[in-house]
Amino acid sequence: MSGGTLVAGIGNVFLGDDGFGVEAVRELSRHPLPEGTEAVDFGVRGVHLAYQMLDGYDTVVLVDATARGGAPGTLYLIDADPAGGPPPAAPGGPGGAPVLDGHHMTPDTVLALLGTLCAGTGGTPPRRVLVLGCEPARVEEGIGLSGPVAAAVPEAVRMVLDLIGTAELRNS
């Protein structure tokens, strides 16, 4: 996919609001998307997401539950800028090597792995990576989003549709 846009839903649907990204991308897939745009539910498959990000996408939008201290259901748009500096630090294992745990692949961990993959393969990261995060109310075992997070899904879909429909996203 050279030059396209990937919208990636991230999260574990068995941990309550952690399933936000999965649900938002599921809802997004019901809408027509511009040519060259893919919406994919990656769930907890962060390693697969990092490899797919090497496929020549111009822009990637990661949709995930993101705890930043706001009220549950608050949406955040974060520019992750993978090409603008060193990748975010991943949790270290023995010898400082990243620990790859499929159930804890946050956007930071995916971007750190992407940096490692680019260095090892000579690949190029997407020009722009954005994170559309939603403040969770609960992330303990249980299926289904809390009320405030479920209510944020339609607004998140609207935000993604606005983003992928703008020339700014494709040309900035």
Backbone torsions as a table, in degrees:
resi	resn	phi	psi	omega
1	MET	NA	85.8	-177.8
2	SER	-83.9	121.2	175.2
3	GLY	81.5	1.6	-177.2
4	GLY	-85.0	-170.7	179.3
5	THR	-122.2	134.5	175.2
6	LEU	-113.7	127.1	172.2
7	VAL	-108.8	115.7	-172.5
8	ALA	-113.8	120.1	174.0
9	GLY	-85.4	127.2	-177.4
10	ILE	-121.2	142.5	172.9
11	GLY	145.3	166.5	-178.8
12	ASN	-109.3	110.7	-176.8
13	VAL	-67.0	-11.2	178.9
14	PHE	-91.4	4.4	179.6
15	LEU	-122.9	50.6	174.9
16	GLY	55.7	-121.2	-174.7
17	ASP	-67.5	-11.7	175.4
18	ASP	-62.9	-18.3	177.7
19	GLY	-81.2	7.1	-178.2
20	PHE	-53.9	-50.0	-176.7
21	GLY	-61.5	-39.9	178.7
22	VAL	-63.6	-47.1	-179.1
23	GLU	-66.0	-40.8	-179.4
24	ALA	-64.3	-41.7	179.8
25	VAL	-71.1	-33.7	175.6
26	ARG	-60.9	-45.1	178.6
27	GLU	-67.3	-40.2	179.0
28	LEU	-60.1	-36.1	-177.4
29	SER	-66.0	-11.4	176.5
30	ARG	-81.5	-6.7	-178.5
31	HIS	-106.1	149.4	173.9
32	PRO	-67.3	136.3	-179.3
33	LEU	-112.0	150.2	178.4
34	PRO	-60.5	152.5	176.9
35	GLU	-55.9	137.8	179.8
36	GLY	87.0	5.0	179.5
37	THR	-111.2	131.3	176.2
38	GLU	-118.7	139.3	172.6
39	ALA	-116.2	119.2	-173.2
40	VAL	-130.3	133.7	174.0
41	ASP	-86.1	108.1	177.8
42	PHE	-94.3	-15.5	-179.7
43	GLY	52.9	-122.0	-179.4
44	VAL	-99.5	14.0	-177.9
45	ARG	-89.8	59.2	-177.3
46	GLY	-62.4	-33.1	178.4
47	VAL	-65.2	-42.6	177.5
48	HIS	-62.2	-39.9	178.3
49	LEU	-61.1	-45.7	-179.9
50	ALA	-59.5	-43.7	178.0
51	TYR	-64.9	-41.5	-179.4
52	GLN	-65.2	-30.3	179.4
53	MET	-66.3	-13.0	176.1
54	LEU	-83.5	-0.8	-174.9
55	ASP	-80.1	13.9	173.9
56	GLY	91.3	20.6	177.2
57	TYR	-68.8	142.0	174.1
58	ASP	-78.5	-41.0	-175.9
59	THR	-136.1	139.6	173.9
60	VAL	-126.6	132.8	174.6
61	VAL	-114.0	114.3	177.6
62	LEU	-93.1	126.9	-179.0
63	VAL	-112.5	120.4	-171.2
64	ASP	-156.0	160.1	168.5
65	ALA	-70.7	133.1	-174.0
66	THR	-139.3	105.8	-179.7
67	ALA	-80.9	115.4	179.0
68	ARG	-130.5	7.6	175.4
69	GLY	96.4	1.7	179.4
70	GLY	-84.1	-175.8	176.4
71	ALA	-70.7	143.2	177.2
72	PRO	-52.8	135.6	-178.6
73	GLY	93.5	-8.5	177.1
74	THR	-66.5	133.3	179.0
75	LEU	-99.3	142.3	178.9
76	TYR	-127.3	138.6	172.0
77	LEU	-114.7	116.4	-173.5
78	ILE	-119.4	130.1	175.0
79	ASP	-87.9	111.0	-174.9
80	ALA	-84.8	-18.7	173.8
81	ASP	41.2	69.3	-178.0
82	PRO	-69.3	-24.0	-177.4
83	ALA	-92.0	-8.5	-173.8
84	GLY	-89.1	3.7	-179.9
85	GLY	175.1	-172.4	179.9
86	PRO	-65.4	151.4	-180.0
87	PRO	-66.0	153.6	177.3
88	PRO	-58.9	150.7	-179.5
89	ALA	-69.5	133.9	174.7
90	ALA	-95.5	156.5	176.2
91	PRO	-58.2	137.3	-176.2
92	GLY	-96.1	147.1	173.6
93	GLY	-106.7	-159.0	178.1
94	PRO	-56.3	132.6	-179.9
95	GLY	72.4	11.1	178.6
96	GLY	83.4	0.9	179.9
97	ALA	-68.2	142.6	179.3
98	PRO	-61.8	141.9	174.4
99	VAL	-90.1	119.8	-179.0
100	LEU	-101.8	96.7	179.3
101	ASP	-113.7	110.8	-175.2
102	GLY	-56.9	-19.6	-179.7
103	HIS	-92.6	-0.7	-179.6
104	HIS	-134.5	38.3	-179.5
105	MET	-89.9	87.1	177.0
106	THR	-75.4	165.7	175.2
107	PRO	-54.2	-38.6	178.1
108	ASP	-60.2	-43.4	-179.4
109	THR	-67.0	-41.4	178.1
110	VAL	-61.7	-42.8	-179.9
111	LEU	-68.3	-35.0	176.0
112	ALA	-64.9	-43.7	177.4
113	LEU	-63.7	-40.3	177.7
114	LEU	-58.5	-43.6	177.6
115	GLY	-60.0	-42.2	178.0
116	THR	-64.5	-43.3	180.0
117	LEU	-64.8	-40.9	178.4
118	CYS	-62.1	-44.1	179.6
119	ALA	-63.5	-38.8	-177.1
120	GLY	-78.6	-27.5	-175.3
121	THR	-109.3	-10.5	-174.0
122	GLY	77.6	10.3	-179.5
123	GLY	-71.7	167.0	-180.0
124	THR	-115.5	130.2	178.6
125	PRO	-71.5	164.5	173.3
126	PRO	-56.7	149.3	179.4
127	ARG	-62.6	-35.1	-176.7
128	ARG	-141.0	134.2	174.1
129	VAL	-125.6	124.7	176.6
130	LEU	-115.0	147.2	173.8
131	VAL	-115.9	122.5	171.5
132	LEU	-101.6	104.9	-175.9
133	GLY	-107.5	155.1	176.6
134	CYS	-128.4	130.3	178.5
135	GLU	-65.9	120.5	-179.8
136	PRO	-81.5	155.9	172.0
137	ALA	-95.5	-35.5	-179.5
138	ARG	-151.9	142.1	177.8
139	VAL	-133.4	33.4	175.2
140	GLU	-94.0	172.0	-177.1
141	GLU	-53.6	135.4	179.2
142	GLY	149.2	145.4	-178.9
143	ILE	-97.9	136.5	176.6
144	GLY	111.0	144.7	-179.7
145	LEU	-83.2	149.7	172.9
146	SER	-67.4	164.9	-179.4
147	GLY	-54.9	-51.5	-177.8
148	PRO	-63.9	-35.4	-179.0
149	VAL	-75.3	-40.8	175.8
150	ALA	-60.4	-39.6	179.5
151	ALA	-67.3	-22.3	179.9
152	ALA	-82.1	-15.9	-176.7
153	VAL	-58.7	-49.9	179.9
154	PRO	-59.5	-38.2	178.3
155	GLU	-67.7	-38.1	177.2
156	ALA	-63.3	-42.3	178.0
157	VAL	-61.5	-44.4	178.7
158	ARG	-60.5	-42.5	179.7
159	MET	-62.4	-42.8	179.0
160	VAL	-65.3	-44.1	179.0
161	LEU	-60.4	-40.6	176.2
162	ASP	-63.0	-43.7	-179.6
163	LEU	-62.1	-49.7	-174.7
164	ILE	-76.5	-13.7	178.5
165	GLY	-92.0	-2.1	-175.7
166	THR	-98.4	144.2	175.3
167	ALA	-65.6	-27.9	-179.3
168	GLU	-58.6	-43.5	-178.1
169	LEU	-64.8	-40.1	-177.7
170	ARG	-78.9	-28.8	-170.8
171	ASN	-116.1	-6.6	-176.2
172	SER	-78.1	NA	NA
